[in-house]
Amino acid sequence: MNRNVLITGGAGYVGSLLAPQLLAAGYSVTVYDTMYFGCTHAPHPRLRVIEGDIRDTAALREALWGVDTVINLACISNDPSFELDEGLSTSINYDSFEPMVVVAKERGVRRFIYASSSSVYGVSDAPDVTEDHPLVPLTLYNKYKGMCEPLLFKHQSDDFTCVTIRPATLCGYAPRTRLDLSVNILTNHAVNSGKITVFGGSQLRPNLHVQDMCDLYQLLLELPVEKIAGQTFNCGFENKSIMDIAHIVHDVVRQEFPDRGEIEIVTTPTDDIRSYHINSDKITRVLGFKPKHGIEDAVRDLCRAFREGRLPNSMTDERYFNVRTLKSKQAA
Ligand SMILES: NC(=O)c1ccc[n+]([C@@H]2O[C@H](COP(=O)([O-])OP(=O)(O)OC[C@H]3O[C@@H](n4cnc5c(N)ncnc54)[C@H](O)[C@@H]3O)[C@@H](O)[C@H]2O)c1
């Protein structure tokens, strides 16, 4: 049961860490991805890598042969990338979603795991944003993330288990690291330019280590149906202000690179006032899942990767930045 997993968007940041982890745990894995950011997966006897688009239902149907679980990560996955071409982004992030769920169910998939986002809540003054908090999305990216959730649950049935995760902003090293996410941006700048620019600073942002994200997806393959069917879970670890994150980054990078001198923290005003404090008690209470890695671990892992040359040209190479890569693909 649940041994044959297809990951849409499985060549992205999360997928680049998740697929090898599932292979090591004995799963058979299909990565189905347009490869917008390339592919880091090494060949493996239980790995199939398919360059495919979730909007191509016929190709997806073929790829789903024998698959029992889908983890849906494919997405134009941040606001600026979404806004580059709203028509294309909507076709990927929203229009293709329900057809993909339907084809999975028709093909005999028994479990469908959807990566939504904790940004669906938008700004909230609530001290603790739980799963039943109203969704007040601020952007189209957030709005469509939220609108896909009921489209998935429409298809929940005894033989088709649907579950939605609303992850916090991810951080840490993965084979295809994104350096356009808050902790990762700050670490890159601290290590490679000796200066961190903080926009605003007081906004609260929930964070989650990419390793905890992968551990959660693996757990969702293994948990009994009755624990997860039709459920939505927040998943975040540390709710910290951007300024607190900057100080953690500063201190860890100073320890990891003691010879590099002082790291300057510069504050700049911003009109990006998004602030939210997600509560992730439900996932611990119901599933027994508790993240194990903090922001400090993420910064340390990234420092190690920089030191070992695993993130070359990190200030300039567009592959670390979704919007830059997609913009240059459009121009080509
Ligand atoms: N990274 C975060 O902080 C974060 C936080 C919350 C939720 N999420 C969600 O988790 C998922 C994975 O995030 P990520 O950071 O790995 O994103 P990513 O951008 O690194 O990966 C997404 C992958 O989807 C692929 N893709 C895009 N359009 C496709 C299409 N039409 N068909 C097939 N593949 C397509 C891309 O090539 C890419 O490899 C996304 O759905 C994202 O919205 C991410």
The ligand as a Tripos MOL2 file, in Angstrom:
@<TRIPOS>MOLECULE
LIG
   44    48     1     0     0
SMALL
NO_CHARGES

@<TRIPOS>ATOM
      1 N1          8.8430   26.7420   -0.6810 N.am      1 LIG1
      2 C1          7.9920   27.2190    0.2240 C.2       1 LIG1
      3 O1          8.3390   28.0250    1.1020 O.2       1 LIG1
      4 C2          6.5680   26.7390    0.2200 C.ar      1 LIG1
      5 C3          5.7200   27.1220    1.2740 C.ar      1 LIG1
      6 C4          4.3910   26.7060    1.2420 C.ar      1 LIG1
      7 C5          3.9270   25.9370    0.1880 C.ar      1 LIG1
      8 N2          4.7820   25.5790   -0.8090 N.ar      1 LIG1
      9 C6          4.2690   24.7700   -1.9240 C.3       1 LIG1
     10 O2          5.0310   23.5790   -1.9990 O.3       1 LIG1
     11 C7          5.1770   23.1920   -3.3580 C.3       1 LIG1
     12 C8          6.6370   22.9660   -3.6710 C.3       1 LIG1
     13 O3          7.3520   24.1780   -3.4360 O.3       1 LIG1
     14 P1          8.8440   24.3510   -3.9330 P.3       1 LIG1
     15 O4          9.4530   25.4090   -3.0850 O.co2     1 LIG1
     16 O5          9.4880   23.0220   -4.0690 O.co2     1 LIG1
     17 O6          8.6000   24.9780   -5.3780 O.3       1 LIG1
     18 P2          9.5380   24.9430   -6.6880 P.3       1 LIG1
     19 O7          9.1430   26.1270   -7.4890 O.co2     1 LIG1
     20 O8         10.9540   24.7640   -6.3070 O.co2     1 LIG1
     21 O9          9.0610   23.6050   -7.4150 O.3       1 LIG1
     22 C9          7.8910   23.5310   -8.1770 C.3       1 LIG1
     23 C10         8.1860   22.5830   -9.3150 C.3       1 LIG1
     24 O10         6.9930   22.5080  -10.1210 O.3       1 LIG1
     25 C11         7.3920   22.4250  -11.4630 C.3       1 LIG1
     26 N3          6.2550   22.8380  -12.2970 N.ar      1 LIG1
     27 C12         5.7880   24.1030  -12.4730 C.ar      1 LIG1
     28 N4          4.7460   24.0760  -13.3320 N.ar      1 LIG1
     29 C13         4.5480   22.7810  -13.6740 C.ar      1 LIG1
     30 C14         3.6180   22.1300  -14.5110 C.ar      1 LIG1
     31 N5          2.7050   22.8170  -15.2100 N.pl3     1 LIG1
     32 N6          3.6680   20.7800  -14.6120 N.ar      1 LIG1
     33 C15         4.6280   20.0620  -13.9390 C.ar      1 LIG1
     34 N7          5.5460   20.6410  -13.1500 N.ar      1 LIG1
     35 C16         5.5080   21.9880  -13.0120 C.ar      1 LIG1
     36 C17         8.6100   23.3210  -11.5700 C.3       1 LIG1
     37 O11         9.4210   22.9750  -12.6850 O.3       1 LIG1
     38 C18         9.3020   23.0690  -10.2370 C.3       1 LIG1
     39 O12        10.2960   22.0630  -10.3660 O.3       1 LIG1
     40 C19         4.5280   24.2850   -4.1960 C.3       1 LIG1
     41 O13         3.2260   23.8800   -4.5380 O.3       1 LIG1
     42 C20         4.4740   25.4640   -3.2550 C.3       1 LIG1
     43 O14         3.4110   26.3330   -3.5480 O.3       1 LIG1
     44 C21         6.0880   25.9550   -0.8100 C.ar      1 LIG1
@<TRIPOS>BOND
     1     1     2 1
     2     2     3 2
     3     2     4 1
     4     4     5 ar
     5     4    44 ar
     6     5     6 ar
     7     6     7 ar
     8     7     8 ar
     9     8     9 1
    10     8    44 ar
    11     9    10 1
    12     9    42 1
    13    10    11 1
    14    11    12 1
    15    11    40 1
    16    12    13 1
    17    13    14 1
    18    14    15 2
    19    14    16 1
    20    14    17 1
    21    17    18 1
    22    18    19 2
    23    18    20 1
    24    18    21 1
    25    21    22 1
    26    22    23 1
    27    23    24 1
    28    23    38 1
    29    24    25 1
    30    25    26 1
    31    25    36 1
    32    26    27 ar
    33    26    35 ar
    34    27    28 ar
    35    28    29 ar
    36    29    30 ar
    37    29    35 ar
    38    30    31 1
    39    30    32 ar
    40    32    33 ar
    41    33    34 ar
    42    34    35 ar
    43    36    37 1
    44    36    38 1
    45    38    39 1
    46    40    41 1
    47    40    42 1
    48    42    43 1
@<TRIPOS>SUBSTRUCTURE
     1 LIG1         1 GROUP 0 **** ****
